[in-house]
């Protein structure tokens, strides 16, 4: 999907309050013709933005958009964990992870990056991450370690636990984790984690942690998603303040990144078991060109999935996991 144009973004910011705005006034504020305003507004549906029209020539957003605000984010971050040295907020990026990864490769300063919209958001295994404008949180953090990548085995699980604990503490019931990096709520996809590493085998290395959480998405926003999904707003019927949530998510991930080199996955294993939605389920794992069948038995100290096959437990380091057809409750 193409990024929103500068004119579209300017119109969205003017309409974000949810009030009625005349086409004449919008055209004057943006510096285009009324016809151009009409054309741009017709195209906003491509970014999941619902615009109501009222003759003669009035427009408003329904529901209104509560946009990310750098000053508010810094204020909320100061409450959570202190503001990072580098905090960047964009209207649109191809990918927040991709942006930080490119800056690291160029030797530029990096920290925390958020975007209202991603034109090429990525999930695991090259999947597209649907990113409607100003509905969710698309967040990436970069952190440098003197250690090599091998010392960070299981980091995605620790991040997942921290996020699940945070969302549960915010009053959301039924939160769970699907190995290795999915956040679920009652079996529906709520969010995901994408971790990418750059560096030498023995260190130093950079880790980029990408977090996507479905926050205020409604049914029309997720029409292109090919799996069962949900959002925080759909769960509790409330509109969430994304600035507060983004700051809390950032603080939670930063605390994991600070602790992990010294502590590893160990302190997170018991909590992971409480959120584990695969434990004791019969599953298929598609990994390295092979389909494995067995029963999920939790994870080991390095974050590998333990798959019980023919009476022994085999660690699995990657792949696509599905609960085997015909099996609902754990065994």
C-alpha positions as CSV (number, residue, x, y, z in Angstrom):
1,X,0.0,0.0,0.0
2,X,1.3,3.5,-0.9
3,X,2.0,6.0,1.9
4,X,-0.6,8.7,2.5
5,X,0.2,11.9,0.6
6,X,1.2,15.1,2.4
7,X,-2.2,16.6,1.4
8,X,-4.1,13.5,2.8
9,X,-2.1,13.8,6.1
10,X,-2.8,17.5,6.4
11,X,-6.6,16.8,5.9
12,X,-6.5,14.0,8.5
13,X,-5.0,16.3,11.1
14,X,-7.6,18.9,10.5
15,X,-10.4,16.3,10.7
16,X,-9.0,14.4,13.6
17,X,-11.2,16.2,16.2
18,X,-14.4,14.6,14.8
19,X,-16.2,17.9,14.2
20,X,-17.8,18.9,10.9
21,X,-15.5,20.9,8.6
22,X,-16.6,22.5,5.3
23,X,-14.8,21.7,2.1
24,X,-14.2,25.4,1.5
25,X,-12.4,25.8,4.8
26,X,-10.4,22.6,4.4
27,X,-9.3,23.7,0.9
28,X,-8.2,27.1,2.3
29,X,-6.2,25.5,5.2
30,X,-4.5,22.9,3.0
31,X,-4.0,25.2,0.0
32,X,-5.7,23.1,-2.7
33,X,-9.0,23.3,-4.5
34,X,-12.3,22.0,-3.2
35,X,-12.2,19.3,-5.9
36,X,-8.8,18.2,-4.7
37,X,-10.1,18.0,-1.1
38,X,-13.0,15.8,-2.3
39,X,-10.7,13.5,-4.2
40,X,-8.2,13.2,-1.3
41,X,-11.0,12.4,1.1
42,X,-12.4,9.7,-1.2
43,X,-9.0,8.1,-1.1
44,X,-8.7,8.0,2.7
45,X,-10.7,4.8,2.9
46,X,-7.5,3.0,1.6
47,X,-5.9,3.8,5.0
48,X,-8.9,2.6,7.0
49,X,-10.2,6.1,7.7
50,X,-14.0,6.5,7.7
51,X,-15.1,10.0,6.6
52,X,-18.7,11.1,6.8
53,X,-20.0,13.6,4.3
54,X,-22.8,16.1,4.7
55,X,-24.2,18.3,2.0
56,X,-23.3,21.0,1.1
57,X,-19.6,19.9,1.3
58,X,-19.1,19.1,5.0
59,X,-16.8,16.4,6.3
60,X,-16.0,14.7,9.6
61,X,-14.2,11.6,10.9
62,X,-16.3,9.0,12.6
63,X,-14.8,8.0,15.0
64,X,-12.4,10.8,15.6
65,X,-8.6,10.1,15.6
66,X,-6.5,10.6,18.6
67,X,-3.1,11.1,17.0
68,X,0.3,10.3,18.4
69,X,1.9,13.4,19.9
70,X,5.6,13.6,20.6
71,X,5.2,16.0,23.6
72,X,2.6,13.7,25.2
73,X,4.7,10.7,24.5
74,X,7.7,12.2,26.2
75,X,5.6,13.2,29.2
76,X,4.2,9.7,29.5
77,X,7.6,8.1,29.0
78,X,9.0,10.2,31.8
79,X,6.4,8.6,34.1
80,X,7.1,5.0,32.9
81,X,10.9,4.7,32.4
82,X,12.4,8.0,31.4
83,X,12.5,9.4,27.9
84,X,14.9,7.8,25.4
85,X,17.7,10.0,23.9
86,X,16.2,9.5,20.4
87,X,12.4,9.4,20.0
88,X,10.9,9.7,16.5
89,X,7.3,9.9,15.5
90,X,6.2,9.6,11.9
91,X,3.0,10.0,10.0
92,X,3.9,7.1,7.7
93,X,6.9,4.8,7.2
94,X,7.3,1.6,5.1
95,X,8.3,-0.2,8.4
96,X,9.4,1.0,11.8
97,X,11.8,-1.9,12.1
98,X,13.1,-1.3,8.6
99,X,13.7,2.4,9.4
100,X,15.8,1.7,12.5
101,X,17.7,-1.2,10.8
102,X,18.6,1.2,8.0
103,X,19.8,3.9,10.4
104,X,22.0,1.4,12.3
105,X,23.6,0.3,9.0
106,X,24.4,3.9,8.2
107,X,25.9,4.5,11.7
108,X,23.2,7.0,12.7
109,X,21.7,7.5,16.1
110,X,18.7,5.3,17.0
111,X,16.3,4.8,19.8
112,X,12.5,4.5,19.7
113,X,10.5,5.0,16.6
114,X,6.7,5.1,16.2
115,X,4.5,5.6,13.1
116,X,0.8,6.3,12.6
117,X,0.8,4.1,9.5
118,X,3.1,1.5,7.8
119,X,3.0,1.1,4.0
120,X,5.0,-2.2,4.2
121,X,4.6,-3.4,7.8
122,X,6.2,-6.8,8.4
123,X,5.4,-9.8,10.6
124,X,7.3,-13.0,10.9
125,X,8.4,-15.0,7.9
126,X,7.8,-12.1,5.5
127,X,4.1,-11.7,6.2
128,X,2.4,-8.3,5.7
129,X,1.4,-6.6,8.9
130,X,-1.9,-4.7,8.3
131,X,-1.4,-1.1,9.5
132,X,-4.5,1.1,9.3
133,X,-3.8,4.8,10.0
134,X,-3.9,6.0,13.6
135,X,-5.7,2.9,14.9
136,X,-3.0,0.9,16.5
137,X,0.5,1.1,17.9
138,X,3.4,0.4,15.5
139,X,6.6,0.7,17.6
140,X,10.2,-0.3,17.3
141,X,13.1,0.1,19.7
142,X,16.9,-0.4,19.0
143,X,19.4,-1.4,21.7
144,X,23.2,-2.1,21.4
145,X,24.8,-5.0,23.2
146,X,28.5,-5.8,23.6
147,X,27.5,-9.5,23.5
148,X,26.8,-11.5,20.4
149,X,23.4,-12.6,19.2
150,X,23.6,-16.0,20.8
151,X,23.3,-14.4,24.2
152,X,19.9,-13.1,23.3
153,X,18.2,-16.4,22.7
154,X,14.6,-16.3,24.0
155,X,14.4,-12.5,24.1
156,X,11.2,-12.5,22.1
157,X,9.5,-14.6,24.7
158,X,10.6,-12.3,27.5
159,X,9.3,-9.3,25.6
160,X,6.0,-11.2,25.0
161,X,5.6,-11.9,28.7
162,X,6.2,-8.2,29.6
163,X,3.6,-7.1,27.1
164,X,1.1,-9.7,28.2
165,X,1.5,-8.7,31.8
166,X,1.1,-5.0,31.0
167,X,-2.1,-5.5,28.9
168,X,-3.5,-7.8,31.6
169,X,-2.8,-5.2,34.2
170,X,-4.7,-2.7,32.1
171,X,-7.8,-4.8,32.7
172,X,-7.9,-6.9,29.5
173,X,-8.9,-10.6,30.2
174,X,-7.9,-13.7,28.4
175,X,-4.4,-12.5,27.1
176,X,-2.1,-15.3,26.0
177,X,1.1,-16.0,24.1
178,X,1.5,-18.3,21.1
179,X,5.1,-19.3,20.6
180,X,7.3,-17.7,19.5
181,X,5.9,-14.1,19.2
182,X,2.1,-13.7,19.0
183,X,-0.1,-12.0,21.5
184,X,-3.6,-13.5,21.6
185,X,-6.8,-12.8,23.4
186,X,-9.2,-15.7,23.6
187,X,-7.5,-17.3,20.6
188,X,-7.7,-14.1,18.4
189,X,-4.5,-12.3,17.3
190,X,-4.0,-9.1,19.3
191,X,-0.5,-8.3,18.5
192,X,3.0,-9.5,17.5
193,X,6.7,-9.1,18.1
194,X,9.4,-9.0,15.4
195,X,13.0,-9.1,16.6
196,X,15.9,-8.5,14.2
197,X,19.6,-8.7,14.9
198,X,22.6,-7.1,13.3
199,X,26.3,-7.6,14.3
200,X,29.2,-9.9,14.8
201,X,28.9,-13.4,16.1
202,X,31.0,-12.6,19.2
203,X,29.6,-9.1,19.5
204,X,28.8,-6.3,19.5
205,X,25.3,-6.5,18.1
206,X,22.2,-4.4,17.7
207,X,18.7,-5.7,18.4
208,X,15.7,-4.1,16.9
209,X,12.4,-5.0,18.6
210,X,9.2,-4.3,16.7
211,X,5.8,-4.4,18.5
212,X,2.5,-4.2,16.8
213,X,-0.7,-4.0,18.9
214,X,-4.2,-3.8,17.6
215,X,-5.7,-1.0,19.7
216,X,-8.7,0.9,18.2
217,X,-9.2,-1.3,15.1
218,X,-12.8,-2.1,14.3
219,X,-14.2,-4.7,11.9
220,X,-13.9,-2.6,8.8
221,X,-10.3,-1.8,9.5
222,X,-9.3,-5.5,9.5
223,X,-11.1,-6.7,6.3
224,X,-7.9,-7.7,4.7
225,X,-6.6,-9.8,7.6
226,X,-6.7,-13.5,6.9
227,X,-6.9,-14.8,10.4
228,X,-9.0,-14.4,13.5
229,X,-8.1,-11.1,15.2
230,X,-9.2,-8.7,17.8
231,X,-8.3,-5.3,19.3
232,X,-8.2,-3.8,22.7
233,X,-11.2,-1.6,21.8
234,X,-13.2,-4.6,20.6
235,X,-12.5,-6.4,23.8
236,X,-13.7,-3.8,26.3
237,X,-15.7,-1.4,24.1
238,X,-13.5,1.6,24.9
239,X,-11.4,3.9,22.8
240,X,-7.8,3.7,24.0
241,X,-5.4,6.6,24.4
242,X,-2.5,5.4,22.2
243,X,0.0,7.9,23.6
244,X,-0.4,6.4,27.1
245,X,-0.3,2.8,25.8
246,X,2.7,3.4,23.5
247,X,4.7,4.9,26.4
248,X,3.8,2.0,28.6
249,X,4.7,-0.6,26.0
250,X,8.0,1.2,25.3
251,X,8.9,1.3,29.0
252,X,8.1,-2.4,29.4
253,X,10.3,-3.4,26.4
254,X,13.1,-1.2,27.5
255,X,13.1,-2.8,31.0
256,X,13.4,-6.2,29.4
257,X,16.2,-5.1,27.1
258,X,18.1,-3.7,30.1
259,X,17.8,-6.8,32.2
260,X,18.1,-9.6,29.6
261,X,21.9,-9.8,29.1
262,X,22.5,-10.4,32.9
263,X,19.4,-12.5,33.6
264,X,18.5,-14.3,30.4
265,X,15.1,-15.9,29.9
266,X,15.1,-17.7,33.3
267,X,13.2,-15.1,35.4
268,X,10.4,-15.0,32.7
269,X,9.8,-18.8,32.3
270,X,7.3,-19.2,35.1
271,X,5.2,-16.2,33.8
272,X,5.5,-17.5,30.2
273,X,4.0,-20.8,31.3
274,X,1.0,-18.9,32.7
275,X,0.3,-17.2,29.3
276,X,1.3,-20.2,27.1
277,X,-1.6,-21.0,24.8
278,X,0.1,-24.0,23.2
279,X,1.1,-26.0,26.3
280,X,-0.2,-29.6,26.3
281,X,-2.0,-29.1,22.9
282,X,-1.3,-31.5,20.0
283,X,0.3,-29.4,17.3
284,X,1.9,-29.4,13.9
285,X,5.2,-27.6,13.4
286,X,6.3,-26.7,9.8
287,X,10.1,-26.3,10.2
288,X,13.0,-26.5,7.8
289,X,10.9,-28.3,5.1
290,X,9.6,-30.8,7.5
291,X,6.2,-31.2,9.2
292,X,6.5,-32.3,12.8
293,X,3.6,-33.6,14.9
294,X,3.6,-33.8,18.6
295,X,2.4,-32.2,21.8
296,X,3.7,-28.8,22.9
297,X,5.3,-29.1,26.3
298,X,6.3,-25.5,27.0
299,X,9.7,-24.0,26.3
300,X,13.2,-24.7,27.4
301,X,15.7,-22.3,29.1
302,X,16.8,-20.9,25.7
303,X,13.3,-20.3,24.4
304,X,13.0,-23.3,22.1
305,X,9.5,-24.9,21.9
306,X,9.6,-28.4,23.5
307,X,7.7,-30.8,21.2
308,X,7.0,-34.2,22.6
309,X,7.2,-36.8,19.8
310,X,7.3,-40.6,20.3
311,X,8.0,-40.2,24.0
312,X,10.8,-37.7,23.9
313,X,11.0,-34.0,24.0
314,X,12.6,-32.3,21.0
315,X,13.6,-28.6,21.0
316,X,12.3,-26.7,18.0
317,X,13.9,-23.3,17.2
318,X,11.6,-22.0,14.6
319,X,8.7,-22.6,12.2
320,X,5.0,-22.3,12.0
321,X,2.9,-23.8,14.7
322,X,-0.7,-24.8,14.4
323,X,-2.9,-26.7,16.8
324,X,-3.9,-30.0,15.1
325,X,-7.4,-30.1,13.6
326,X,-10.0,-31.7,15.8
327,X,-8.3,-30.9,19.1
328,X,-9.7,-28.1,21.1
329,X,-9.0,-28.4,24.9
330,X,-5.5,-29.3,26.2
331,X,-4.6,-32.9,26.7
